[in-house]
Amino acid sequence: MDPAAVLDIARETMILAAKLAAPVLVTSLVVGFVVSLVQSVTQIQEVTLSFVPKAVAAALALLVTGQWMISSLVEFTTSLYAQIPALVGS
């Protein structure tokens, strides 16, 4: 197995990890920003007020994009298994 193949697999893995994490992270970021903005305007500094909406939004993002995440991960894993003979033979 040559170093170029290892680097290529690592690059693809990192890109896939970023794509899979993006919907939940972006949703939590937007909801957190909106809640922080509301908290600063109303001067309500309650910890649970920022945590609960972010948790609910993250769960909704997982429900909406979960099927795509699983199919992407299965497709990537299948392609890795298909590459094994070529990687071992080189």
N, CA and C atoms as an extended XYZ file, in Angstrom:
270
Properties=species:S:1:pos:R:3:atomname:S:1:resname:S:1:resid:I:1 pbc="F F F"
N         0.851       -1.171        0.000 N   MET     1
C         0.000        0.000        0.000 CA  MET     1
C         0.897        1.235        0.000 C   MET     1
N         0.754        2.047       -1.016 N   ASP     2
C         1.635        3.207       -1.122 CA  ASP     2
C         1.082        4.400       -0.326 C   ASP     2
N         1.948        5.324        0.023 N   PRO     3
C         1.526        6.479        0.831 CA  PRO     3
C         0.476        7.350        0.147 C   PRO     3
N         0.498        7.403       -1.167 N   ALA     4
C        -0.491        8.215       -1.882 CA  ALA     4
C        -1.899        7.666       -1.687 C   ALA     4
N        -2.033        6.357       -1.682 N   ALA     5
C        -3.347        5.740       -1.466 CA  ALA     5
C        -3.842        6.009       -0.051 C   ALA     5
N        -2.935        5.936        0.910 N   VAL     6
C        -3.310        6.201        2.299 CA  VAL     6
C        -3.760        7.647        2.458 C   VAL     6
N        -3.030        8.566        1.856 N   LEU     7
C        -3.397        9.980        1.928 CA  LEU     7
C        -4.722       10.247        1.225 C   LEU     7
N        -4.971        9.567        0.120 N   ASP     8
C        -6.225        9.736       -0.596 CA  ASP     8
C        -7.406        9.237        0.238 C   ASP     8
N        -7.241        8.090        0.859 N   ILE     9
C        -8.304        7.555        1.717 CA  ILE     9
C        -8.530        8.471        2.922 C   ILE     9
N        -7.454        8.968        3.507 N   ALA    10
C        -7.578        9.882        4.647 CA  ALA    10
C        -8.281       11.169        4.252 C   ALA    10
N        -7.944       11.693        3.057 N   ARG    11
C        -8.587       12.924        2.584 CA  ARG    11
C       -10.077       12.703        2.373 C   ARG    11
N       -10.425       11.588        1.730 N   GLU    12
C       -11.838       11.284        1.493 CA  GLU    12
C       -12.596       11.096        2.800 C   GLU    12
N       -11.934       10.484        3.780 N   THR    13
C       -12.558       10.278        5.081 CA  THR    13
C       -12.832       11.600        5.783 C   THR    13
N       -11.867       12.501        5.739 N   MET    14
C       -12.042       13.808        6.375 CA  MET    14
C       -13.144       14.621        5.700 C   MET    14
N       -13.197       14.564        4.387 N   ILE    15
C       -14.246       15.284        3.655 CA  ILE    15
C       -15.613       14.712        4.009 C   ILE    15
N       -15.725       13.391        4.053 N   LEU    16
C       -16.994       12.768        4.403 CA  LEU    16
C       -17.392       13.114        5.837 C   LEU    16
N       -16.443       13.113        6.753 N   ALA    17
C       -16.744       13.466        8.144 CA  ALA    17
C       -17.252       14.902        8.241 C   ALA    17
N       -16.655       15.796        7.484 N   ALA    18
C       -17.110       17.186        7.491 CA  ALA    18
C       -18.510       17.310        6.897 C   ALA    18
N       -18.763       16.585        5.810 N   LYS    19
C       -20.093       16.629        5.196 CA  LYS    19
C       -21.161       16.066        6.129 C   LYS    19
N       -20.822       14.999        6.858 N   LEU    20
C       -21.801       14.390        7.745 CA  LEU    20
C       -22.050       15.237        8.992 C   LEU    20
N       -21.048       15.939        9.455 N   ALA    21
C       -21.204       16.760       10.655 CA  ALA    21
C       -21.824       18.121       10.363 C   ALA    21
N       -21.724       18.579        9.138 N   ALA    22
C       -22.152       19.935        8.801 CA  ALA    22
C       -23.624       20.230        9.106 C   ALA    22
N       -24.581       19.385        8.734 N   PRO    23
C       -25.979       19.757        9.004 CA  PRO    23
C       -26.279       19.982       10.488 C   PRO    23
N       -25.785       19.111       11.342 N   VAL    24
C       -26.052       19.255       12.774 CA  VAL    24
C       -25.311       20.461       13.341 C   VAL    24
N       -24.058       20.641       12.944 N   LEU    25
C       -23.273       21.758       13.468 CA  LEU    25
C       -23.807       23.108       13.010 C   LEU    25
N       -24.168       23.213       11.744 N   VAL    26
C       -24.680       24.487       11.233 CA  VAL    26
C       -26.025       24.811       11.871 C   VAL    26
N       -26.874       23.790       12.028 N   THR    27
C       -28.164       24.011       12.667 CA  THR    27
C       -27.981       24.475       14.104 C   THR    27
N       -27.106       23.821       14.834 N   SER    28
C       -26.853       24.213       16.222 CA  SER    28
C       -26.239       25.610       16.304 C   SER    28
N       -25.384       25.930       15.363 N   LEU    29
C       -24.773       27.256       15.338 CA  LEU    29
C       -25.806       28.350       15.114 C   LEU    29
N       -26.691       28.133       14.149 N   VAL    30
C       -27.713       29.142       13.840 CA  VAL    30
C       -28.682       29.302       15.005 C   VAL    30
N       -29.145       28.187       15.558 N   VAL    31
C       -30.080       28.258       16.684 CA  VAL    31
C       -29.399       28.889       17.889 C   VAL    31
N       -28.154       28.535       18.160 N   GLY    32
C       -27.419       29.139       19.265 CA  GLY    32
C       -27.248       30.639       19.093 C   GLY    32
N       -26.986       31.067       17.866 N   PHE    33
C       -26.845       32.506       17.608 CA  PHE    33
C       -28.154       33.236       17.839 C   PHE    33
N       -29.250       32.662       17.352 N   VAL    34
C       -30.560       33.299       17.522 CA  VAL    34
C       -30.936       33.362       18.999 C   VAL    34
N       -30.719       32.283       19.720 N   VAL    35
C       -31.048       32.272       21.149 CA  VAL    35
C       -30.162       33.263       21.897 C   VAL    35
N       -28.893       33.333       21.561 N   SER    36
C       -28.004       34.302       22.212 CA  SER    36
C       -28.422       35.733       21.917 C   SER    36
N       -28.857       35.962       20.701 N   LEU    37
C       -29.340       37.298       20.340 CA  LEU    37
C       -30.577       37.654       21.149 C   LEU    37
N       -31.502       36.719       21.268 N   VAL    38
C       -32.710       36.955       22.067 CA  VAL    38
C       -32.354       37.151       23.537 C   VAL    38
N       -31.419       36.367       24.041 N   GLN    39
C       -30.998       36.518       25.436 CA  GLN    39
C       -30.344       37.867       25.695 C   GLN    39
N       -29.563       38.333       24.754 N   SER    40
C       -28.896       39.622       24.965 CA  SER    40
C       -29.878       40.779       24.857 C   SER    40
N       -30.879       40.634       24.013 N   VAL    41
C       -31.876       41.701       23.881 CA  VAL    41
C       -32.772       41.752       25.115 C   VAL    41
N       -33.198       40.584       25.591 N   THR    42
C       -34.104       40.542       26.732 CA  THR    42
C       -33.378       40.479       28.069 C   THR    42
N       -32.079       40.330       28.064 N   GLN    43
C       -31.230       40.242       29.247 CA  GLN    43
C       -31.617       39.083       30.162 C   GLN    43
N       -32.079       37.999       29.551 N   ILE    44
C       -32.364       36.763       30.286 CA  ILE    44
C       -31.158       35.856       30.109 C   ILE    44
N       -30.479       35.544       31.187 N   GLN    45
C       -29.273       34.723       31.110 CA  GLN    45
C       -29.521       33.364       31.766 C   GLN    45
N       -30.340       32.558       31.154 N   GLU    46
C       -30.646       31.214       31.649 CA  GLU    46
C       -29.920       30.194       30.793 C   GLU    46
N       -29.193       29.263       31.414 N   VAL    47
C       -28.380       28.288       30.694 CA  VAL    47
C       -29.263       27.333       29.900 C   VAL    47
N       -30.345       26.862       30.498 N   THR    48
C       -31.205       25.896       29.805 CA  THR    48
C       -31.908       26.519       28.623 C   THR    48
N       -32.046       27.819       28.628 N   LEU    49
C       -32.697       28.492       27.510 CA  LEU    49
C       -31.864       28.381       26.233 C   LEU    49
N       -30.564       28.244       26.366 N   SER    50
C       -29.734       28.083       25.172 CA  SER    50
C       -29.501       26.610       24.832 C   SER    50
N       -29.534       25.727       25.845 N   PHE    51
C       -29.238       24.325       25.602 CA  PHE    51
C       -30.404       23.579       24.966 C   PHE    51
N       -31.579       23.754       25.475 N   VAL    52
C       -32.737       22.981       25.014 CA  VAL    52
C       -33.056       23.248       23.542 C   VAL    52
N       -33.129       24.493       23.085 N   PRO    53
C       -33.411       24.694       21.655 CA  PRO    53
C       -32.342       24.104       20.738 C   PRO    53
N       -31.062       24.189       21.159 N   LYS    54
C       -29.998       23.603       20.342 CA  LYS    54
C       -30.116       22.088       20.289 C   LYS    54
N       -30.463       21.464       21.396 N   ALA    55
C       -30.625       20.014       21.417 CA  ALA    55
C       -31.801       19.577       20.541 C   ALA    55
N       -32.895       20.313       20.611 N   VAL    56
C       -34.060       19.992       19.783 CA  VAL    56
C       -33.736       20.207       18.307 C   VAL    56
N       -33.041       21.281       17.990 N   ALA    57
C       -32.684       21.556       16.593 CA  ALA    57
C       -31.714       20.504       16.057 C   ALA    57
N       -30.780       20.072       16.876 N   ALA    58
C       -29.842       19.025       16.451 CA  ALA    58
C       -30.582       17.713       16.203 C   ALA    58
N       -31.539       17.392       17.059 N   ALA    59
C       -32.330       16.177       16.857 CA  ALA    59
C       -33.153       16.262       15.578 C   ALA    59
N       -33.735       17.419       15.324 N   LEU    60
C       -34.499       17.596       14.079 CA  LEU    60
C       -33.592       17.508       12.852 C   LEU    60
N       -32.400       18.059       12.951 N   ALA    61
C       -31.457       17.971       11.829 CA  ALA    61
C       -31.064       16.526       11.572 C   ALA    61
N       -30.895       15.749       12.627 N   LEU    62
C       -30.586       14.331       12.462 CA  LEU    62
C       -31.759       13.579       11.846 C   LEU    62
N       -32.972       13.928       12.245 N   LEU    63
C       -34.144       13.283       11.655 CA  LEU    63
C       -34.281       13.598       10.170 C   LEU    63
N       -33.998       14.838        9.818 N   VAL    64
C       -34.157       15.263        8.418 CA  VAL    64
C       -33.038       14.699        7.538 C   VAL    64
N       -31.809       14.737        8.015 N   THR    65
C       -30.672       14.344        7.178 CA  THR    65
C       -30.101       12.973        7.516 C   THR    65
N       -30.721       12.261        8.451 N   GLY    66
C       -30.182       10.980        8.893 CA  GLY    66
C       -30.080        9.947        7.789 C   GLY    66
N       -31.107        9.857        6.952 N   GLN    67
C       -31.093        8.875        5.864 CA  GLN    67
C       -29.950        9.155        4.884 C   GLN    67
N       -29.750       10.421        4.569 N   TRP    68
C       -28.648       10.792        3.672 CA  TRP    68
C       -27.302       10.470        4.315 C   TRP    68
N       -27.184       10.721        5.621 N   MET    69
C       -25.927       10.438        6.318 CA  MET    69
C       -25.606        8.945        6.279 C   MET    69
N       -26.593        8.128        6.573 N   ILE    70
C       -26.370        6.681        6.582 CA  ILE    70
C       -26.020        6.175        5.190 C   ILE    70
N       -26.751        6.651        4.179 N   SER    71
C       -26.467        6.181        2.818 CA  SER    71
C       -25.085        6.629        2.356 C   SER    71
N       -24.662        7.821        2.715 N   SER    72
C       -23.317        8.291        2.364 CA  SER    72
C       -22.250        7.443        3.044 C   SER    72
N       -22.465        7.130        4.303 N   LEU    73
C       -21.500        6.337        5.043 CA  LEU    73
C       -21.427        4.910        4.512 C   LEU    73
N       -22.563        4.329        4.163 N   VAL    74
C       -22.578        2.972        3.605 CA  VAL    74
C       -21.896        2.953        2.240 C   VAL    74
N       -22.159        3.973        1.426 N   GLU    75
C       -21.524        4.052        0.107 CA  GLU    75
C       -20.005        4.177        0.230 C   GLU    75
N       -19.546        4.999        1.170 N   PHE    76
C       -18.106        5.165        1.376 CA  PHE    76
C       -17.467        3.870        1.867 C   PHE    76
N       -18.124        3.208        2.817 N   THR    77
C       -17.592        1.952        3.349 CA  THR    77
C       -17.541        0.878        2.265 C   THR    77
N       -18.574        0.820        1.437 N   THR    78
C       -18.600       -0.146        0.345 CA  THR    78
C       -17.464        0.124       -0.641 C   THR    78
N       -17.213        1.380       -0.930 N   SER    79
C       -16.124        1.700       -1.850 CA  SER    79
C       -14.762        1.361       -1.235 C   SER    79
N       -14.634        1.530        0.081 N   LEU    80
C       -13.380        1.144        0.737 CA  LEU    80
C       -13.157       -0.365        0.663 C   LEU    80
N       -14.218       -1.129        0.918 N   TYR    81
C       -14.086       -2.583        0.815 CA  TYR    81
C       -13.773       -3.013       -0.612 C   TYR    81
N       -14.314       -2.302       -1.590 N   ALA    82
C       -14.037       -2.642       -2.984 CA  ALA    82
C       -12.583       -2.327       -3.351 C   ALA    82
N       -11.968       -1.378       -2.667 N   GLN    83
C       -10.585       -0.989       -2.953 CA  GLN    83
C        -9.559       -1.912       -2.300 C   GLN    83
N        -9.965       -2.754       -1.385 N   ILE    84
C        -9.019       -3.602       -0.643 CA  ILE    84
C        -8.148       -4.452       -1.558 C   ILE    84
N        -8.698       -5.172       -2.554 N   PRO    85
C        -7.809       -5.976       -3.398 CA  PRO    85
C        -6.745       -5.160       -4.133 C   PRO    85
N        -7.124       -3.994       -4.610 N   ALA    86
C        -6.160       -3.154       -5.315 CA  ALA    86
C        -5.100       -2.602       -4.355 C   ALA    86
N        -5.498       -2.296       -3.141 N   LEU    87
C        -4.538       -1.748       -2.174 CA  LEU    87
C        -3.568       -2.806       -1.667 C   LEU    87
N        -4.051       -4.007       -1.471 N   VAL    88
C        -3.192       -5.090       -0.989 CA  VAL    88
C        -2.251       -5.572       -2.095 C   VAL    88
N        -2.751       -5.579       -3.329 N   GLY    89
C        -1.941       -6.075       -4.439 CA  GLY    89
C        -0.811       -5.155       -4.852 C   GLY    89
N        -0.872       -3.881       -4.458 N   SER    90
C         0.167       -2.960       -4.913 CA  SER    90
C         1.359       -2.902       -4.020 C   SER    90
